[in-house]
Amino acid sequence: MSVRAFINSPTGPRTTHFWGPVANWGFVLAGLADTKKPESMISGPMTGALVVYSGLFMRFAWRVQPRNHILLACHTANANVQAYNFQRWARWNGDAPETTREATS
């Protein structure tokens, strides 16, 4: 596929099918930044919601016409990063003494 063909394609940079997924990579970058934070600073409910959100949008990206591979890749990456952060939070939440959890809430 040539550059000109990509630019003028239904999922090229002249469409929201391109810029929407590009903007969504911010979720992935934020999730990657959260991997360096202590588990006590991770919001379990919000991280869990982001896993579900990305799972739903992976399906949408696959089903929408024209199929949006950029959006699919973005939400696949986000679901993986957020699932990693969620399991970090869940392990901490299960292992942390009750007084530690209350002090950080």
Secondary structure, DSSP 8 states (H G I E B T S, - for coil): --HHHHHTSTTSTTSHHHHHHHHHHHHHHHHHHHTTS-GGGS-HHHHHHHHHHHHHHHHHHHHSSS--HHHHHHHHHHHHHHHHHHHHHHHHHHHS-HHHHHHH-
